[in-house]
Each structure stands twice: as structure tokens, then as C-alpha cells.
Amino acid sequence: MELIDAGDPDRAVIELRNVFALVPNHIEARETLAALMLEQNDEAAAYGHYLRLVEQVPDHWTGRTILAEIAFEARNWEEFVRHGKEAVALAPDHPRSQIIDLALQYQKTIEDRDGPARDALRDRATLLAADTPDSGVLQQVLFDAHMRDRRFDKALEQLNHVIARQPDNPSLYRKRLDLLTQLQDFAAVEAGLKEMIARFVDDERPKEDLIRFYLARDEVNKAEAFFRDIADPTDPNPRFFLGLVQFLAEIRGKEAARAELMAAVDVAPEPEQLRMRLAIMDFEAGAQDKAVADLRGLLNGDAPGTAQNAIRVTLAQMLVALGDVAGAQALVDDVLAADEMDVEALKMRAEWQIAADETDSAIAILRLVLDHAPGDIRAMHLMSDAYARAGNHSLSRDFMALAVDASDNAPDPSLRYARVLAADERYLAAEEVVIAALRRDRRNADILVLLGEIYLASEDYSRADQVIARLRTIGTDRTLTVANALEARLLGNREGVERALGFLEELAAREDAGVTTQITLLRARLSSGQTARALQQAEALVTENPDNPSLKFILAASHAASGAPGVAEMVLADLLEEDPNRMRVWAQLYRMQRVQGKSAEATQTLLDGLAIDPDNRALLWAQAVEFERAGDIEGAIANYERLYDADSGDLIAANNLGSLLANYRDDDASIERAWTVARRLRETAEPTFQDTYGYVAFRRGEFEEALSYLEPAAAALRDDPIVQFHLGRVYGALDQREQAIAQYNRVLEMAGENDTRPEFQTARSEIARIQNLPVSVEN
């Protein structure tokens, strides 16, 4: 606090971060650091600190208000609504709360497409802005209103007034760039980026944005010239020089990039960074042994101590890719022994802890990382993963949103967050995130595909048409293929399956149609029930391409769909005779044998396939189902444990393992293991996951929590007697006797007299137990 009073905020920040090393949840320090970050216009860092503040103090009005204001200006509607409602509830009469309330109403009119109500709120915002000209929320409301009214001159005029009042606020300049991009005034965009570079000398983002701007417009020579202006291999932190190397690798080829690096090694003050990049290029090119040996040579050479940890971390990342996790962990331990706050090493350790379900430890480490590197996007994504694994999906989404904001709407963080929003059917919020990312990278096919999928899901077909047209304009092989796939889906949604198939048939009939186009048509025919035509097409394709195993595999699927699983089995057997290492074929052969009732042959197929690849996930999964079917629950649990250990991020493996442990084991260790793997299913709307999580909660004695999940699960899975049994057990545990007896009777009626599974024996004994209980006042 003395340093702040003395006008030395940079040193104050260091001291405040030291507080968290001693007292991670120190509230006053968190409040002070968050406010400092906001004063320094580092909104991403401020957002992160205020987010952690309201985790500790949920009714912190200032924190909620600032989070809502930042989220609104970043167009992060989900987080704006979440924090904004809290702020208004905590202090409804405060002017800032009233502005937030107006913005909440305004956003609701957008969602409801209520034009008159929106116009009324726009006029009210105009009056309020006269008294509160510095309110970023009001400015955003008015700016958005002008944009929706297509009064672009008014929007730009207002933005310029705001910039004149706040000339050192970089977010306003970025907003103006977005508007100029929408207006397609690209000369003004270029000039605006150069103005930002001159004004915000220490901000690297405008330089990166100018390079992206040139590349998006295919102005490669301009991009290279600017790169060379700012790239200096003699800089102790040669960030832009390494960016130039990456640019050359993508545009001019790997050899040009290597030559640039080799020439710079002799002049760089710390050439180890450049030698590491050479090793990374070797590793990516397939020379893994050489890359690892070169890095080990650097460690054993005369590299300065400051470079040793970076080399160790890079080597650890290579070892992880090669499957040597133990070797990588040993290197990370060495790094942290030398520097306990090495951010890259801490992130690697946190990632391993998340995979091991040690989420509390991972969150503690990542909080420390974000205190020292508040704009670290990878750390934010890991924090999101940790919270998701722990079942706190609201905080998981918070950190995804924070990563989008910190990256200035970079494609990768935006895609990750938008996919989550779209999966939750929050299409408007997902669209906002994707469009902001598209402004940064107008030719990014992944962004355009997701935007098209959002429009298809929300039945906004006219905008889906625009996305398809944009993909066709880019004109690469990939974007044309994607455009065709989206158009087929669009036609199917809008005009029916026959029209979509007709479109695909037109594509397949063209002279330049390749095998991929033919396969797309074939699969569409199979999925739409045109099995005879699909089989005819598959046979023709195999005749034309007799050495293509993928087409033979599709031929087998076509025979199976046409009602000839025996023929499909013979085709698959021939493929395995040619090459027994085709593991996908083993899995499909097993399915064909099961379909035909050949249980013994199917089991032998599993054993034969696993003898070739004991860790094959598809075969281990099928074997787990076989074990369950045969009543070998311990065998099924063992298989799911193997699947989970190999990939603890597999949601289905976590669900199945948690379900079996909760259903068939009674020891405390197994129930806690079930909780550890299944807690990520909290806040789920998927009925199967609701059943698993609810029953695990029941086994842990959390009966009210269990009820809130098992009732909707049982309503959705009406024909599943085990799910109905789970609900009956919760009713019994809550002493809801009539509901429990009715539920158990329903279970027994569904199961029938001949089903001897233990659940139904329990149902009978529970009915008798409850009926013999003494009558209480409540019952």
C-alpha cells in the first residue's frame, strides 16, 4: 500500500503477488491487485482477479459489478447475465446497478427480437449517457443500437468521441477496428493498427494484429516486410524473430525458416532459444531422436542457468509426446527444484494432476500461475479443465470466457468456448463469440464451419447460406469440401433428405469428383435408408479401386445395412487376412458376429484382436460390455479402469466406471472412487449421466442431491428398470414411503418375475421393510 501511495504500482504488484504465495485467499490483497490491474487497463488480468474474489466472497458488489461491466463490453453475454443479476440484486438503487439492469433488459430485447422495447431502452440510455458519459456499458448499448439500426456513421462518430475522452484505452481502438472491418474500410483498418502501434508502444497485440491483417488479405510481402522491421534476433526476448521463423516455415517453406534460424544463431545473445526452435522443427519433421539428443546436448553444454529450465521444459514436452511421461515428470521436478515459480513447469504439473483427478492441487497451482502470469491463456484453459473435472461447470465456463478475452478473441480459445455454448444450445452467445473471432481471422475455415453449424442448429438458414458462400469464396480444397457438407445439411434441414441426396449426387456425377465425394454420398445413402443404392455404389467403387481397404470396409458396412451381415463378415475377414493390424476391422467384425448371434465367435474375435493390440480402446470397450452381459462385473470394472487410466478425460468411460462402482461395490474406497470419476457429471442434463451422478450421490448419503438428478433421469428413461430402481432407493432413504413402494412396484412390473438381478431382489425386500415400519405422524 505504501508503494501505491508513492506512485510505484509495478513494485506494488510484485509485493501483492508475494502475499498470495503466503496467503492464497487474502481478500484485501486480491481487491487491491484487481483494482490496480483495472487502472492499468489490463482488463484480462483484472477480470481474473475479480473472478477469484467473488469465488471467495459471492456477495462482493464491486467485484460482481466490474465483472458484469467487463463481460458486457467483451460481449460475453452469459457471464454478463450471471454477474449482472447478482450486482443488481446486491445494490438495486446504485446508479451502476441501474445501468447494468438497463443493459440486461436491452440484451433481453435482442434475444426476444422486440424492436419497440429495444428502441425505448436506446432512448433511455441516451438520456442516462448525458449524465454518465464515462459509462462503458451505456456506450456499448448505444454503439450496439446504432449498429443494429445500421447507422454506422453515428456509431463511428460516437466511438471517436469516446476515444477522444479516453485516448489511452486500447479496447476502444480495437472496437473501432471491428467497426471499420464491418464497413470494409480496410485502408482505415491498416491506418488504425499503425496508430495503435505508435501509441501503445509496449503492447505487442497491435503488431500481431497488423501481421494477421496482411495475411488475411493475402498481402504476404507486406507481412514479411513488417515482420522484418520488428524481428530482431539480437533481442534477449526474440519473440517476433521466432514469429518470423514460423511465418517463413508456413509461407516460404521449412528450409527458408531453418536458414533464417541458422544465420541468427551466431548473433543472438542467448542462442539457446534458437537452438531449441531448431530442435522443435526437427521433432515436428519426424527426427525425434535427433531433437531429443540435441536438447540433451544443450543441457550438458555451456547453456546459461537462465536457459536450462526452458530447455528442460521443452525436452519434457517432447518426452510426453513420445510416451515417456516418467522422464518428463523427472525433468519438471528438476525445473521446479531450481525455480518453484517456473510457469511452464507448473502448468505441466497441473495438467498431470488434472489427469490424475487431483483437481484441488491443480487449481491451487494454477491460481499461483495466474497470479504471476495473469494473461496466460493455457493456464486459463487448464483451470477450466480442472473445474470441469471437479464438476463446477459454471467456473469452467468462466475461465473459458476469460481465455477468449485475454487472447483478444483468438480463434482457438474462441472455438473452444463457442462449442461449449453451442452444446448448451446458447446459440446467440456462441454466435457472438465466433463472429468476434472471425473478425480477427476472416479466412479461418474452422470458425466458419462452427458459425455455419450454429446457424443450422438455430434454423437461421439465410445466414447459413452466407457462411457457405464465404467458404466457397476462399476456394481451398478444404473450404470447398466443408461448404458442400454444410450445404447438404442445409438442404436436408430446409427441403428434406431427398433434396440433400440430389445435391450430393450432382457433386458425385461431376468429372472432377474424387473418392471422398463418392464416400460422402454413399454414407448419406446409408444413413437415409437407401441401402440398395448404397451397396450398388460401394461395389462399383471397390471394382474401380480394388486396392483401397477403406472402400472395402465401407462395402462391408453396406452389406450389413442391406441385411447381409454374413457377407459383411466375409469382407472383413478378407481385410484382416491381408493385414491383421487393422484394429478398426477387428471391432467391426466383432459387431457383425454379435448381430448374427455368434457369441462364441465374437468373443474369440475380441481375444484375437486384443492379442495384437492389448490396449485397443474399441476392443477393450466391447469386452467390458461382454463382461457385464455375462455378469462378470469385476471384469467390466477392470476394463473400464484400464480405459480410464489411459484417458481420464473420456466422459463415457468415467460414467460407466462410476456407475458400476456405485451399483456393485459397497466399500468406502470404491464409493469415493466412484465419486472422484463421476463428479464431473454434476450440472448435467444428459439422463444417463444424471442417473450415474445421482446414484453416486445417493451412495455417499447425499439424498436430496441425488433426488434432484434421479427424478429427471427416471422421467427421461422411463423404460429402464435400473434407473427406476435407483429413484426408489432415494425415496426410501428420504422416508417418502408411498413414493418408494409405488416406485419399487413399478420396477418389479417392468422386470418381470424371471429377472433375478440383485436390484430386483432388493426392491422386493425394501417393499417388505417399508410396509413393516411403524406408522409415523408424517407417514
N, C-alpha and C positions, 0 to 999 in steps of 0.2 A: 504494500500500500504506500510505503514511503517512496518507492521508485516511481509509482504512478503520479504521486503528488509532485515529484521532482521532474516530471515530464520525460521519463525514460521507460516507455511502455515495453520495449523489446526485452530489456533485462527483467522487467516485472513478469513478463510471460514465462521466462525461464524459471523464476522463483515459484510462480504459481504451479507450473508443471511439477516442480520438485515436491510440492505439497502432496500431489496425488500419489507419488511414489511412497509416501509415508502414510497418508490417509486417503485411500482411493475415493471415498464418498464425502469428502469435505465440501459442504454445501456452499459456504461463503466463498471459498476459492473458485468453485465452479461458476457461481454467479458472476464473480469479478472477471474471470477469464472469458466467459461468454460475452460479457459487455465489451471487453477490450477488443475481441475479435470483430464484433459488430462495428465498433468505432473505426477499426482499420479496414472496413469494407470487405472483410473475409467472411462472407455470408455462409459459405460451406462449413467453415470451422465453427462459426457461431451457432449454426443450426445443430451441429453435432453436440456441442456442449449443452445447449438448452434442452436438447432431446434427452441427454443423460440426467439433466437437472430434474425434468418432470418425471423421469422414471423414479427418482428418489422422493420427489415432493409433487405428487399428482395435482394438488390444488395450487400450484405456483402460478399466479395470474400473469405475472410479467413473462415468465417462460412460455406459457401457453399462447400469450398474445404475440410475442415475437415469432414463435414457430408458425403460427397461423399467417402472420404477415409475410414471412419469407416464403412459405408454401404457396400463398396466393400469387405473389409476384413471379414465382417459378412455375405457376400453372399446374401445381401438384394438388389437384382438387381433393383427392382422398384425404391427404394429410391436412389440407386446409379445413375441411369439414370436421375432421376429428378434433383438431386442436382449437379451431374457431368456436365450435359449440361449447367446449369447456371454458374458454375465455369469457364468452358471453354469459354463461351460467354463473361464473365466479364473480363478475362485476358488471351486471347488465346496464348500469347507468353511466359507466365510464365512457367518455367520447370515443376512445379507441375501440371499445367493445361494440359501441353502436355502429361504428364504421364497419367492423367485421360482420356484424349482424346484417347490415345492408348488403355487403358482398355475398354473404351466404344466401340471402334472398335473391340477389341478382343471378348467382350461379344456378339456383333452382329454376329461375325463369328460362335460362338457357336450356337446361335439361328438359323442361316441360314445353319448350318452344312457344312460350307465352309472350308474344311480341308486345302487346299493350302494357303488360306488367313490367317488362324489361324497359320500355320507354319511360315509364313513370319512375323507375329506380334510377335510370340515367339522369333524368331531370333533377331528382333529389340529390344525386351525387354531385351534380354541377353546383348546386347551392351550397352543399357542405364543403366542397373544394375551395370555394371562395374564402371560407373561414379557416380551412385547414389545408393550405396549399402544399404542404410537405408530406401529406399522407400518401405513401406509395400505393396503398390499397385503393384509395379513391382514384389516383392517377391511372392505375391499371383498369379499374372499372370503366372510366371514361375512354381510355385508349381502346379497350375491347369493344365498347359500344360504338365508337367511331368506325372501327374496323368492320364490325358487323353491319353497320349502316352503309359500308363501302364509301365512307367519307375519308379517303386516305389522306387528302390534303390536310384535313382537320387533325387527323391522328398524328401526322408528321409534325404539324405546327405545334401541337400540344407537347409532343415529345421534345422538340427543340427548346421550348420554354422551360421544361423541367430540367433539361441538361444545362441550360444557362444558369439555373438556380443551384444545381448540384454538379458542377463541372468535373468533380473528381470521383464520380460514381460510375465505375466501369459497366455495371449491369445495364444502365440506361443506354450507353453506347451500343451494347450488344442488342438491346431491344430495337434500337434504330436500325441496326444492320438487318435484323429479321424483317422489319417493315420494308426496307429498301429491296431486300431479296424478293419479298412478295410482289413488290412493284416492278421487279425485274430491271431495276436501275443498277446494273452491275458495275458501271463506272463509278457510281456513288458508293457502292459497297466497297470497291477496291480503295477508293479515297478514304472512306471511313475507317477501314482497317489500318491504313497507313497513319491516320490521325491518332488512332489508339496506340499504335506502336511508339509514336513520338511522345504522346502524353504520359502513358503508363510504362515507363522505361523498364521497371522491374517485373512487369507482368509478361510472362512468356506466351500466354494464350493467344494474344492477337497475332503474334508471329506464326504460331501454329495454324491459326485460322486463315491467315493470308496464303500459306502454302496449300492448305486444303481447298481454298477458293480457286487457286490457279489449277490445281489438279482436277477439280470438279468441272472446270471449263476446258479441260484438255490443253491448258497453256503450260505444257511441260517445260519449255525452255525458260519461261518466266519463273516457274517454281524452282528450277535448278539454279538460276541466277540469284534469286533471293536467298536460297539455301546457302550458296557460296558466300554471300555477303555476311551472313550471320554465323556460319560454321567456322570454328577456329580450333584446329587440332591441338594448339598450344594452350588452350583454356584448361585450367585444372579440372573443370567440370565440362567435358566436351559433349554436352548433351545434343546440341544441334549438329555437331560434326557427325556423331553417331546416327542422328536422324538423316543426314545427307547420305551416309553409307547405306542405310536401309532404303532410302529413296532410289539410289543408284541400283541397288540389287533388284528392285521391283521394275524399274523403268529401263535401265541400261544393261542389266544382267549381272549375275553373281561375280563374274570376273572383273568387271569395272569396279564393283564395290570392294572386292579384295585388293585390287591395285591401289585404290584410294587409301585403304587402311594401311597397306604395307608402306606406302610413301609417308604416312603420318607417324608411324611408329618411331622413327628416328628423331622427330622434332617434338613429340609430346613430352611434357614434363613428367607424366606418370603413364608410361606406355602400357602398363599392365591392363588398363581398361580396354585399350585397343586390342591387345593380345587376347583378352577374354572374348572380345567380339569375334575375332578370327576363329577361336576355338568353337564358339557357338555356331558360326557359319559352317564349320567342318561337321559339327554334330548334326545340324539340320540337313546337311548334304549326304548323310549316311556314314561318315567317317567317325563313328562314335569312339572307337578305341583310341584313335589319334587325338581327338578332342580331350578325352579324359586324361591321356598321358601328358598332353601339353599343359593342362591346368595343374596336374600334379607337379610337373616340372617348374611351373611358376611358384608353387608353394615351397618347393625345395630350393628355389633360386634366391636371388637377392631382392625380391619384391619388398617394398617398404611395409612396415607393420600396418599402416592405414589401408593398404590394398589387400592384405591377407584375408580379412574376413569376407570381402566381396568375392575373392577367388573361391574361398571355401563354400560360400552360399551357391555360387554358380555351379561348382562341381557337385554339390549336394542335389541341386535341381536335375542335373544330368543323371546322377545315380538313381534318383526316383524314377525317371523315365526308363531307365534300364532295369528297374525292378529291385535294385539294391537299396531298400528302404533303411535297413540297419546301418549300412555305410553312410547314408545321407544323414541319419539321425546323429551318428557319431560326429560328423563334421559340424552339424548345427550346435551340438553340445560344446564343441571346441570354440565356436564363434561366441556363444553366449558366456562361456567362461572368461573370454578375453574382453567382451563388451556386453554386459547384460541388457543393454538397450539397443542392440542391433535390430533394426526394424524388420529387415528381410528375414533374418533368422527367427525372430519371434513369430512372424506370420507363418513360416513353415511349421514351427512347433504347434501353433494354434490349429493349423489345418489338420495335423495328425491327431490332435486332441479331439477335434470335432468328429473325425472318422472313428475314433475310439469311444464316442459318446461322452467324453469328459467336457461337457459343454460349459459348466461353471468355470473351469480352469481356462478354457479357451476364451470365454468372454472377458475374464479378468485380464488376460494377456492382451487382448485386442483393445480393451479400453486404454491400457497403458500405451499401446502403439498409437492410437488415435489422439491421445494427449500430446504425444511428441510429434506426430505427423498427421494433423487433423484432416488433410486433404487426400489421404491415401485411399484410393478407390478400392484396391484389392483388400485392404483391411476392412473396409465397409462391407464388401461382399462376403467376406469370411464371417463378420459379425452377423450378417443376415442369415448365413447358413447355420451359425451356432444357435441363434434364436429359433429358427425353423425346426432344427433338430430337437430343441428343448420344448417345442410346442407353442411358442409365443409368436404366432404368425403376424400379429399387428406390429411388433417391434421388428420382425424380419422385414416386413414391407417398408417400415420407416427407414431402415438402413439402405434398402434398395433405392428408395427415393433420394436419400442423401447422396448416394453414389452418383445418381444421374445429375443432381445439382452440382456436385463437386467436379464432375467431369465436363461441365458445361454442355450437357446433352450429347455426350459422345455416343456413337452407335451401340457399342457392346453393353454398357450399363443400361441404356435406354431400352434395348431389345429385351434384356433380362426382366426389367421391371414391367414393361408393357405386356409381356407374355403372361406374367402373373395376374395383372389386372384383367386381361382378356379372358384368362381361365376362370376368373371370378365373375365373368360377364359384365365387367365395368368398362364397357366399350368406349364411352365418351372419354374417360380418364386415360385409357390406353391410347386412344387416337391422339390426344393432346401430347402425350409423351413421344409417340412415334413421329408426329409431324415436327416437333421441335428437333428431333434427331435428324430428320430428313433435311431440315434447313442447313444442317452442318455438312451433310454428305448426300447431295441430291441424286447421286447415281448408285447408291448402295442398294443392291438387289435384296438383301435380307430385310432391310427396313421396308422397302416397297412391298415385299411379299406379305409381311405381317400386317401392313396397313390394308392390303387387299383382303386378307383373311378377316380382319376386323370389320370391314365394310360388308363382306359376305355374311358374317355372323349376325350383324345388326341390320341386315337386309337393306343396306344403303347401296343399291345396285348402280345408281348413276355414278357415284364416286368410285365404286369398284371398277367401272368402265374406264374412268380416268387413270387409275393406277395401272391397269392393263396397257392402256395406250402409252403411258410413260415408260413402262418396261420395254415395249416394242421400239420406242424411240431410241433407247440406249443401244439396243441392237446386238448385244453379245449373244453367243450361243446359249449361255445360261439364262439370261433375262428373257430370251425368246421362248425357251422351254418352259420357264416359270409362267410367262404370260399365257401360253397355251393351256397350261394346267389350271390356272385361275379362271380363264375364260370358259373352260369346260365345266368347272364347278358353278360358275355364274349362270351359264345357260341351263344347267341342271336345276339350280335353285329357282330360276325365273321362268323357264319354259318347259321343264321336265326332262327326264332321263333320256328319252328318245332324241331330243334336240341336242343334248350334250354328246351322245354317241355319234350322231350325224356329224357334228363338228370334228370329233376325233377321227372319224372315217375319212373325212375330207383331207385332214392333215396326213393320214397314213397313205392316202392314194397319190400324194404328190411325188414327183420324181425324186426329189431330194430328201424324202422321208427316210430316216435311219431306223435301226433296230429299236432304239429307245422309244421312238414314236409308236412303232408297232406294238411294243410291250405295253405301253400306256393304254392303247386301245384294247388290247387283249384283257388286261386286268379290269378295265371298265366293263367289258362284256361279262366277265365272270361275276363281278360284284352286282351287276344289274340282272343276273339270271339268264343271260343269253349264252348258256353253256355250250350248245351245239356249235354256234358260230365261233365261239372262243376256241373250242377244240379243233375245229377245222383250220382256224388261223394258226394255232400253235403247231399243228402237224406240218403246215406249209413252211413255217419259219424254221423248224428243225430240218426239213428237207433242204431248204436253201442254205442253212448254216449247220451242217452235221457235226461240226467240232465245237459248238458253243454249248458248254454244260449248263449255263444259266437258262437257255431256251429249253433244254431237256427237263430241267427242274420245273419250269412253267408248264411244259407239256404234261408232266405228272400231275400237277395241280388241276389242269384242265380235265384230265381223265377222272380224277377224284370228284370234281364238281359235276361231271356228267354222269355220275353214278357207277363208275367203274374203278373202285379202289384197288381191285386186284391188278388191273393193268398199270395203274399208277405205281403200285408196289414193285412191279417188274422193271419199270423205267428207273425207279430209284435204286433198285438193286444193281442194275447195269452201271449207273453212275458211281456207285461205291466200288464196284469191281474195277472200274477204270482208275479210281483214286479213293482209297479208304479214308483219306484225311478230310473229306468233305463233311464237316460236322453238321452243317445245316441239313444235309441229306439224311444223316442218321436220325435226326429229330423228326423229319417229315416221314421217314419210313416207319418209325415207331407209331406215329399218329395213324398212318394208313392201316397198320396191323391192328391197332386198337379199334378203329372203325369197323373192321371186319370181324371183331370178336376173337382175334388170335392172341389171347392173353399171354400164353407161354412164349410165342414167337416175339411179341412186343417186349416182354421182359428181357429176353435174350438179346434183342437188338440194343436195349439200353446198356446191358453189361458189355456187349461188344464195342459199342461206341465209347463208353467210359474207359475201356481198356486202352483206347487210342488217345483220348484226351480226358483224364480223370477230373479236370476242373471245368469242363464244358457246362456253362450255366443252363442251357436249354435242356440238356440231358439230366443234370442234377435236379432240375425243377420237376421234370417229368417223373423221375424216380421218387421224389418226395411225395408226389400225388399218388404214385403206386403204393408207397408205404402206408399212406393214410387210408387208401382204399382197402388195404389188407389188414388194417387195424394195428399196424406197426408204428405207433405214434412216436416212439423214441427214435426210430429210424428216420421218420419225416423231420423231427426236430433237428437231428444231427445234420441232415442235408440242408435245412434252412439256415442252420448256424454256419455251415460252410459258405453258403451263398451270401449270407450277411457279412461274414468276416472278409470275404473277397471284395464286397462293395456294400459298405454300410449305408450308402446313400440310396439304395434300392428300396423304394417305398413299399412295393408289393412284398418283398422278402421280409421287411420289418413287420408288415401287417400279419403275414402268415405265421412268422415265428412268434410274435406276441400273442396271437390268437391261440396257437397250440399250447404255449406255456401256461396261459391263463386258464385254458379249458381242462388240461390234463395233468398239471402238476400242482402240488399243494404246499411245497416247502417255501419258506420265505425268500430264499435266494432266487428261486425260479420266478416268483411273482415280481420281485424287484427287477429281475432281468426283463420280464415282460413289459414292465413299466418303462424301463430305460429305452427299449427299442420301439415301443408303441406310443410314447408321449407326444411324438411329432404329429400324431393324428388328431390332436386336440384342435378344436375350431373347424373340424372338417364337416362338409356337407355330403360326402360320399357315404351311402348307407352301410356298405361293408366295413369301411373304416370306422364309422360311428359304432358299429357293433363291437369291433375289436377294442377300441378305446374304452367304450362304456363298460365292457365286461372286465377289462383290466382294472378300471377304477373300482368296480364292484369288489373284485378280489382283494383290493387294497383297503376296503372298508369305506370308500368314498361313495356312499349310496345315492345321495342327492345328485352328485356329479354324474354318476352312472345313469341315473334315470333320465337326465336331460339329453343323453346321447342314445340310450336304448329305445326310448319311446319313438323318436323319429325313424330309427333303424328298423324297428319292428313294423312301423306303418308302411315303410317302403318295401320291405322284404316280407310281405305277408305270407308267402308260401314256404318260408324257410323255418322249419320247426325248431332248429337250434337257436336261431335269433329270438324266436318267441319264448323259448325256454329261458334264455338269458334275462329277458324282461320280467318273466315270472319270478325269477330268483330275487331281482331287485325289489319287486312289490313285496315279497315275503320278508326281505331284510328290513323294509320300511314299515312292517306290520300293517300293510294295506291288504288285509286278509281276503276280502271278497275279490279284489282285483287279481290277487295271486292265484286263488283257486280257479277263477274263470280262465286265467291265462294258462295254467297247467292243464286244465281240461281241454283247452283248445289245442295245446301241444300234443296231448295224447291222441286226440281225434285225428290230427294231421299225421302222426307217426304210425298209427295202427297197432294192432295187438302183437304183430310178429316182429316189430323192430325192437331189438334187445340192446340198443346202445345205452350206455350208463346214464345219459342225461334223462332218458325217459323213466328209468327206474327211480332216479332221484325225484322226478316230477310226481310219481305215484306216492313215494314216501313223504314228500312235502305236503301233498294234499291231506294225507292222514294226520301228519303232525299238526297242521294248522287247524284241522277240524277238531282235534282233541285239546286245543288250547282253551284255558278258561276264558269265559266271556268278560271283556273289559268294558268300561263305560264308553270308551271311544269306539269299540267294535261290538 
